Amino acid sequence: MTTQKKVGRRDTQPKKGGRTSTPAVAELLLEIGVEELPYQFIVPALASFKESAERLFSDQRLTFQSVRTMGTPRRLTIVVDGLAAKQTSVTKEAMGPSKAVAFDQAGQPTKAALGFAAGQGVAVQDLQIRHTPKGEYLFAVKREEGRATVVVLIDTLPQLVLGLTFPKAMRWNETGVRFARPIRWVVALYGGSVLPIGVAGIKASNQTKGHRVLGGGKWGSIRDVSSYIRVLERQGVIVDPQRRRKLIEEQIADICRKTGFQLNEDEALLDQAVYSTEQPVSVIGSFKDAYLDVPEEILITSMKEHQGFFSLRQQSTGKLAAHFIAVANNRVKDMSLIREGNERVLAARLADAKFFFDEDRKVRLEERGKKLTGVMFHQKIGTMARKQERVEKLVGAIAEQMRLESASQSACIAAARLCKADLLSGIVGEFPELQGVMGGYYAQHDGMSQNVGKAIRDQYIPRGMDGALPETVEGRVLGLADRLDTIVAFYQAGIIPKGSEDPFALRRQALSVVRILLEGQVNLDLDRTIDMAIELVAKDVKEKPSSHHAGPLEFIKERFHYYMGVTEIMRDDVIQAVTCETQEHDLINLAGRMRALQTMTSLPEFDPLMVGFNRAHNILKKEDVKKMEHAAVNPSLFQDDAERELHAQVKSTKEKYDEFLTTCQYKEALHCLVQLKHYIDRFFERVMVNVEDSAIRTNRLSLLRQVVEDLFEKFADFSKIVVQGR
């Protein structure tokens, strides 16, 4: 605890009976009016706007109740409720020179004290002397009174607005300001009064604009948030995105109820509708039944990607209906005009899609595959043709390791041989997201088996943690081979994820590998498979990997750790114990060990068992027995029954323990270890390991070595397990 005294007289205490008044609060409204923003920009911009505002108020010592945002394609709005009218005052302290340095023998301030006082902006007589653990030192204490919030906002709000970033930005006037779209107006109100700020040459006011059509281009005057929402609604704008979302959902539900159709739900498409409109109006349209002969994926993608339309299904059969729902940004007396316009545009899109589909089927996938030599996978790795060849060989090795039937192995190889050919099709050129899907259709059109078609179709699923697994074992084998080849190829080329950077989504691909192996119940030796992938890639890679990076196996196991922690809530110490320095590379077996070990840790006898194990482990670690010759235990050197009993129990346990591990009966294997507890405890109670007789000492270390290495460490590294009290 420090004590203090003043160099000079200074009254720093509040007067007796004084009161601290609560600062007044008011509402802040800031709207940035712009030309129509791409819908993808709005949600990230609003999130960034809110985060930056909260950080600004915190940095400026401005208290507030809440910050909320609203937005449409033409406006980004932030509302701050309960914003204090004045900054919080703050007392700042700075430590200066020691008392011995600050004053001469006569007690007068030295240059050190005078310089410190001047630097801190205080009088030398106002400096304080405090006792600290280091001795007596000078301190400068300054009280900084809070500025009015209006002054702070005028200084900082323009920087808040211009600090927003977008995927693409532009300059549009002489100010040189960059923003996603030109700024056309700014509303800035605090406590109902206009803040005189300027952004990109635009002076703030209390005037906002409504809907481009329904608002008639008129300006509306506002006083606060309530009037802001009312004025905009009168001018055709629902500014709150949550209200627009609810309105769209209600409109679509009403259409489906009246028509008997079922919505093909799509959250991303709903977000697009919400942030592409200011006054959403949902209408149903139709297209020719003849287009239903085209695969539904093409129709759904065409409606979504080109027009932002929702697709519909027949409730009775689940098949795609020749109808769609469009969300318009305008309400007119005759909505049939909007419906007919959307139908005309969609008809042209579907006609193009049908043309591509028909033309694609005139060329066999096998013929398309021959042209993959002209398609680059990556400039440091090689062509897509070479990738397809590598995947084919890897697929064969995986199928053989899984001991699939010959027919299934043949289907796997046939699918791999054609898996990338659809990249050169017209439909995939138009809709890249249909890679694989179209290959599956074209393979079956070419006379391939259904399993070959499904394998090609499903090769790109799942995408990380989302989505279902490939339907067939052939699809899982192909998906594994393709992803393992990609991960290994980029690692061999030295293109490795760093921090948040992962331009080729290798983490997502590794997570997909983990999901296929675990959820698809695929037993695979990852180490052996990756070694083969490295051997195949080595012929094509242009660069060698950096030696300081973890390899592909470790990279995939990192995703495995993440998956087990998130999906099965595995303890981190359990994960580390099972995977640390293990020779096991089958994720199913590793996951089985984790589940069994985590279950075992909850049993009352587990922690006491770990006490005995850790004692044995620490003795061996201290003696560094790994450098010693692995001497066999000599029963004739035993001097105590506790040694004999432990040795006999280890010997009788080992055979069935090893069998349990071989047959993946991990709970039973752990119960074998639990049964050793009594014998380990008795050994340490009655036997001293570090005796003078070197032969007896070595024999006892060898016995403990059998317990630790031949039993416990075959299951996991139990030294990683955290027990109660450790």
N, C-alpha and C positions, 0 to 999 in steps of 0.2 A: 504494500500500500504506500502510495507517495504522499508526502505532505508538501504544503506550499506556503509561501509568503510573498507579499508584493514588494517590488523594488521601490515603488512609489504608491501614493494613496490612490485607490481606485474602488469605486462602489460597483461591485458586480452582482450583488444580490438584489432580488426584486423587493420593492417596498412592502412593508407589512400591510396585509389587508388588500394587496393588489390583486386584480383579476385578469385572467387570460381569456380574451374573447375569442370565440370560434369564428374563423374567417367565413365570409359569405361565399356561397357557391352559385354557379350559373351554368347554363347549358351552352355547349359549343357545337355548331353545325358547320361543316365544311363540305362543299360539293364541288367537284371538278367536272365541268361539262365539256364533252368531247365529241368529235365525229365518231361514228359507230365503231366500237371496239370488236375485234374477233372474240367470240364467246369464250374461247380457251384462255384468254388473257385475264378475264374478270375475277374469277375466284382466287387465283394466286395474288392478284393485285390487291384485292380487298383484305386478304390475310396479311399481306406485307404492310398494308396501310395501317391496320389495327396494331400489329406488333410494333411498328416504328413509332406510332403515336404513344403507345403505352411506355415505350422506352424513353421517348422524348420527355413525357411528363415526369417520369421517375428521375431522369437526369436533371431536370429543371426544378425539382422539388415542388411539383404541383400535384396536390392530392386530387383524386377524382373517385367517383362511385363506379362507373362502368364505361367501357368503350364498345360501341357496336357499329357495324357497317351495313350499308345498303348499296345496291348497284344495279344498273341496267347497261345495255350496250352504249348508252349515251351519257352515263354519269357514274362517277365513283364518289360515294358519300360516306362520311364518318361523323358519328354523333357521340359526344362525350357528355355524360350526365354527371351532375354534381362536381363540376370542375371548380376548384378553389379560386377565389378572386385575387389571391396573393400567394406568392411563393412562401414556403415555410422558411422561417429564419434559421440560421445555422451558426454554431460556434465552431471556429476553426482554431486548431492549436498547432504550433510548430516548435520543435525542440532546437535550442541554440547551443552556444558554447557553454562549457562548465563555468561555475561561479569563479573558480580559481583563475580562469583565463579572462573572464568578463570584467573583473574588477582588480584594480591595483591594490597596493598595500594600504593606501589611504582610503580605500572603499569607493574610489571614483571609477565610472565606466571606462573601459579601455576601448580601443578601436574595434575590437571584436564585438563588444556589446553594442556600440553605436552602429556598426555596420549591419549587425543582425537586426536591430530595431528598424533601421532605415529600410532594409530589404523587405521586412514584413509590414511596413507601413504603420508602425505604432511608435508612440513616444517611448524613449528609453526608460522613463520612470514608470511606465505601465507594464514593463516586463515582469514576469513572475519568476521567483526562485523556488524550485521544487526538489524535494528529496526523491531520488530514484535509486534503483539497485546499483547504479554506476556511480552514485554520488550526487552532489547538488548541481543542478543545471538550470539555465535560463529557458523560459518558455514564453512565446508570444501568443496571446489569446485574443482573437478578434471575433466579434459578433457581426455576421453579415446579414443585414436586414433583407427580407424578401422583397423582390420587385412586384409590381402589379402584374397580374396575369395578362392583361391586355398588351402591355409592353413586351412581355416574353413571347406572346403569340405572334405579334407583328414581326418580331425578329426571326422566329423559328418556323412558322408554318410554310413559308415558301420553300425552305429547304426540305421540309417533310414531304411536300408534294413532288418536288423535283428529284427526291431520293428514290422514288418508285422506279423499279426496273421491269423490263418486259423482254420477251424472247426476241422481238424486233422493235426498233424505235425509229423515229424520223424527225427531221428538222423541217419546219414549214414557214418560219418567218425570220426576220433579221435578228431576233434575240439569240438564235442558235441553240435554243433549248431542244433537247431530245425527249420525245414522249411517244407512246404507242400510236396515238393519233393526235391531230391538232387540237389544242385546248381552245374552246370557244367562249366559255364563261366560267366565272368562279363565284361561288356564294360562300361568304365567311361571316358568320354571326356568332357573337358571344354575348349572352345575356340580352339578346334581341337587338343589339347594336352591330352595325357593320364594322368589321376589322379592315382598316385601310392597307391591305396587302396587295402585292402584284405578283402574278405568276406568268411567265412567258409573254410579258407585255400586256396581259389582261388584268384590269383592276377589279378587285372584288366588289360585290354589291349584294343586295338582297333580292336580286332578280334571277329567276330560273326559267328554263324553257321546258315545255311539255313534249308530248308525242309529236314526231315530225309531221304526221298527217292529221291525227285527231286533235292535236293542240293548235293547229292552224298557224304555227309559227309565232304565237303570241308569247309575251313575257308575263310571268306571274310574280307578284310581290309576296314575300314571306317574312314572318316574324320569328318563328321558332320551328321545332320539328313537327309539332302537330299541324301547324298551318302549311308547312312544307309538304307533308303527305297529302293533305286535303287539296291544296292547289294543284299538285301534280295529278291527282286522281281526276279532278275536273278537266284537266288537259290530257287525259287518256293514258296516264302512266301509273302503273302499280310499282312503286319504287322498291318495296321489300321483296327480295327474291323468294323468301319462304312463303309469302302470300301467293306469288305467281306459281310456285311449285304446287301448292295445295289446289289452286284454281285449275291448273292443267290436269292434275290427277282426277279432280272431280269431273271435269269436262270429258276426259277419256272414259272414265267409268260410266258416265251417263250414256255416251255413244255405244259402248259395248253392251250395256243393259238393253238399250233400244234395238240394237241390230242382232244381238245374240252371238257376236264374235268375242274372241278371247284375245287380250293384248299379249303380244310377244314382248315381255318386259325387258327393258334395257335402261339401266340407271344412267349410263353415260349419255344416252340419247335424251333422257329426261333432263339432265343437266344442260345439254345443248339447247333444248327448248326453253328452259328457264332463263338462260343468259343470252338468248338471241332475241328476246322479246321484251317489250315494255307493257303491252296490252295483249296477252296471249288469248287466241281464239282457236279452238280445236275444231277441225272439220274432217269428215270422212270422205274418201274418194275411192275410185276403183280403177282397175286396169283389165285388159282382156284376159279371159280364162286361158287362152292359148299360151300365154307366157308361163303358166304353171307347169308346162312341160320342161322348163328350164329348172335345174336344181335350185331348191329353195335358198340355199346359201348365197347364190348369185343374186336372187331377187331381194333378199333381206339386206345384203350388203349394198346393193345398188340404191335401194330406198334410203338406207341410213347414210351412206357416205356421200352420195350425190345431192340428196334433197333434205336429209334430216327427218325423214318420215318414219313413223312407227308402223311395223307390220302387224298383221292380225292372223289369227288361226280360227279354223272351224271348231266350235266347242265340242261337237259330237265326235269328230275324228282326230282332231289335233293337227290336221293338215293345214298348210298355208292357204289363206283365203286371198282371193283376187281383189283385196281392198287394203286401204292404208289410212292412217290418220296423220294429217298435217297440222302443225301448230303455227298459225299465222300471227303476224304482229300488227294486225289491223282488224277492226270490226266495221263492216259495211252493211248496208241494208240488205243487199242481195249477196249472201255468202256463196251462192252457187258460182259466182264469177271467180272467186278465189279457188273453189273446188275444181272448176273446169280448167283453170290455168295450171294448177298443180298436176292434174291428170295429163294434160298435154305434154308438160315437161317430163313427167315420169315415163310416159309412153315412149318418148324418144330415147330415154336412157335405157329402158328395158329392151327396146329394139336393137340398140347397140350391143347390149349384153348378150342377147340371143344370137346375134350375128357372130360375135366372138366365140360363143360356145359351139355353134354349128361348125365354124371354120376350124376350131381347135380339134374337133373329132375327126377331121379329114386326114390328120397326120398322127401316126402312132407315136406313143411315148418313146418307144425305142429309137425312132428316127430323131425325135427332138433331143434325146439324150446325147446323140453323137455331136451335137452342136454346142454342148456345154464347154468344150475346149476354148470357146471364145468368151465365156463368162468368168470373170475373176471373182474368186471367193475373197481373197485379200492379197494385196500386192506382195506381202512378205511371205505368204504361204503357198499361193498358187491358184489354179483354176478350180471351178466348181466340178469339172470333170474328174480331176484328181481327188477332190474330196469325196465324190461319190464312189470312186474306186476304193478309197481307204475304208469308207463306211461299209462297203460290201464285204471286205475281208474281215473287218472287226465284227460285223454281224455274224459271220460264220463261226468265228472263234467264241463269241458269247453264246450262240445257240448250242454249240458243242459242249461248252462248259456247263450249260444248264441241262444237258442231256435231253434235249427235245427230240421228239420223234422225227424220223427222216422227212416225212411230208411237211412238218412244221418248219424244219430247218430249210428245206427247199423254198418254202413260201417266204421265209425271212430273207434269203439271199435274192430271190426274185424281186421282192419289194425294194431292197437296198439298191439293186441294179438300176431301178427306175425312179428312185425317190426324189431326185432333183430335176427331173426332166420337165415338170410342169412350169418351171421358172421361165421357160421360153414360150409359154402359151399366151394367147391374147387376153384371156380372162385374168390371169395372174399379173400380166403387165398392167391391166386396168385396176385390179384390186389385189395388191401384194399380200393382204391379210388372208387371202384364200389359198396361199401356198399349201401344198399337201392335200387340202380338201379337193381341189380340182384334179390333182394327180390321182387321187383315189377313184374319182368318177371316170377319168380317162383310161385308167388301168382296166377297170371292169368293162368299159366299152371295147377295149382291145382284146377282151377274152380272158383276162387274168382272173384268178379265183377271187372269191369274196374276201378271203383273209388277206390276200396281197393288197387288194384295194383298200381295206380298212387299215392295214399297217401304214401304207403311204399317207392315207388321210390323217391318221392320228400321230404322225411322227413329231409334230410340233407341240403336242400337249403332254402334260400340263405346262402352263407357263408360271413357274415358281410355285408359290403356295396356293394359287388359284386354279380352279377347274378340275374336271374329272381326269382320270388316268386313261391311257389308250385302252380301247375295248378288248383287244386281243393280245395274246402273248407275243405274236409277231410284231405288233405295233410297239410293245414295250421294248422288245429287243432292238428294233430299229431306232426308237427314240433314245435309248441308252447309247447306242453306237454313235449316233450323230452328235449327241452332246459331248460325249467323251472325246471324240475326235476334235470337236471345236475347242474345248477347254485345253486339251493337250497341245493343239496346233498353236494357239495364241501364247501359251506358256513357253513353248519351244522358240517362238519368235520374239520372246521378251516383252510381249504386250500383256501386262498383268494389271488387274484392278489395284488402284491405290487410293486409300481414303474413301471419299464419296465418288470418285471417278471410276466408272465401269461402262465405258461406251459400247462394249459388245455384250453387255448383260451376262457376263460369265457367272456372277453370283446366282442369278436367277436360273441359269442353266444347271449349275451344280445343285441347286435346291431341287430342281426337277429330277435330276438323277437320284437324289436321296429319296424323293417321294415315290418314284417308280420302283426302286429297290425295296423300300419298306412296305409301302401300301400295296404294291403289286406282288409282294412275297417272292421276289427274285433273289435267289441265293447266287452271289457272284463274288469272286475274289477280285476286289478292286485293284489291288497291287499288280496282280498278274495281267489283268486286262489293260491297265494303264501302261504297263511296260510294253505291251504289244502295240498300243496306240502310238507310243513314242517312237517305236521302231518304224512304224509305217509313215509317220509324219516326217521323220528325219530325212527322208528322200526328197521332200519338197520344201522344207522350211529354209528361209533365206538367212536367218540369224540364229545364234545360239542364246539360250536363256541366261539371265544374270544369275550368278551362283548364290547371291544373298537372298533370293526369293525362295519361299517354300514351294514345293513342287505341287503338281496337280492333285496328288493323293491327299496331301495335307489340306489343300484348298477345299476339296470336296468334304473332307472330314470336319472342317470348320463349319460348313453348312449343315452337316449332320449334327454337330453339337447344337447349333441354333435350332434346328428342327426339333430335336428331342427336348430341349429346354422349353420351347414355345408350345408344342403340341401335347407333350406328355408331362410337362412340368417337372422334368428331371432336375435333381439337385446338381449344382455345378461340380461339387466334389465327387459325386458319383460318376458323372460324365468323364471327368478327368481321370479318375481311378481306372475306369474300364478302357479308355482309349490311350492312356499314356504308355508309350513304348510297347504297344501290343503287337504281336505277330498276327493277330486276327484282322482280316480286312474284308470280312463279310458283314455288311451293316446289319443284316437281320440278326445274326448271332451277337453282335455287339449290343444291339438294342435289347435283346433277350437278357443278356448279362446285366445291363443297366436296370431293367425292370425288376429282376430278381434281387439285385443288390439293394435297390432303394426300398423294396418291401422288407428286406432283412434288417435294414437300419432302424426300422420302427420297433423291432422286437426288444424286450428288456435285456436279453442276454447278449445282444450284439455289442453294445459299448464296452462291457467288461471283457469280451473277447478281444476287442481292439486294443485294450490296455496291455494284455499279454502279448499280442502280435507286435505292437509298437516297441515293447521292451526288447523282444527278440530282434526286431528289425534294427533298432538303434545299436544294439551290441554288435551285430554283424557289420553295420555301417562303420562303426568306430574301429573295428578290427580290420576293415577293408578286406573281407574274406574273398572277394571276387579275384583278388590278386594271388590268393593262396591256392595251392593245388586242391582239387576237389576230392579230398580224401573220403573214403567210405567209412561209415560208422562201424566201430569195432565194439560189439556188445561185451567182450571180455574186459574192457576198460571201464565199464560202468561200476560205480561205487555205491549208488543209491537206487532204491526201488523206483523212485520218481523218474530216473533216467530210463530204466528198463520199461516202465509202463508207457512213457511217452513214445519211446522207440517202437514198442509193439503196436501202439494205437496208430502211429503214422504208417507203419507197414500194412496194417489191416485196412486202413482207410484209403490208402493211395489207389488200390486197384479199382474199387468201386467209384471213387472220386473221379479218376481219369475216364472211366466209362460214362459217367454222368456228363462230363464235359464233352466227350466225343459225340454223345447223342443229344447234346443241347438241353439236358435236363438241369438247368442252372439252379433252380430252387433246391433240388435234391443235393447238388454239389455243395451249396452253401451250408446246408444242414450238416453235411459231413464235417465242415470246418468248425461249426458251432460245437459239435461233439468233442472237439479237441480242447475246449476251454478248460475243463477240469484238469486235464493232464498238463497243460501248459502252466496253469497257475501253480499246481503242486510242484512242478519242476523248479520254478523260480523260488518257491517257498523253502525248498529243501536243498537246492544245489547251487553252488557258486561256480560260475563259468570261468572266471579269471583266476585259476589256481596256479601255483608255481610249477607244478608238473606239466611240462609242455605237451606231452602225449595225451594226458587226460583233458587238458584245456582244448587242444585241437579236436579231440573226439566230441567234446560237448558243443563246440562251435559247429562241427559237421552235423550234429543232430539238429541244432537250431536251423542250420542251413536247409536241411530237409524240410523242416516245418515251413519256413518262409518261402524258399524258392520252388520246391517240388510240389507244394500244395497252394498256399495263399497266392503267390505271384503268378501261378498259372491261370488264376481267375481274373485278378485285377491288381493294381498297385494300391494296396490297402493303406499305405502311408499317406495317400492323398485324402483319405476319408477324415472328416472333421467330426470328432466325438464330443459329447457334452463336457464342458470344462476346458476344452482345448482351444 
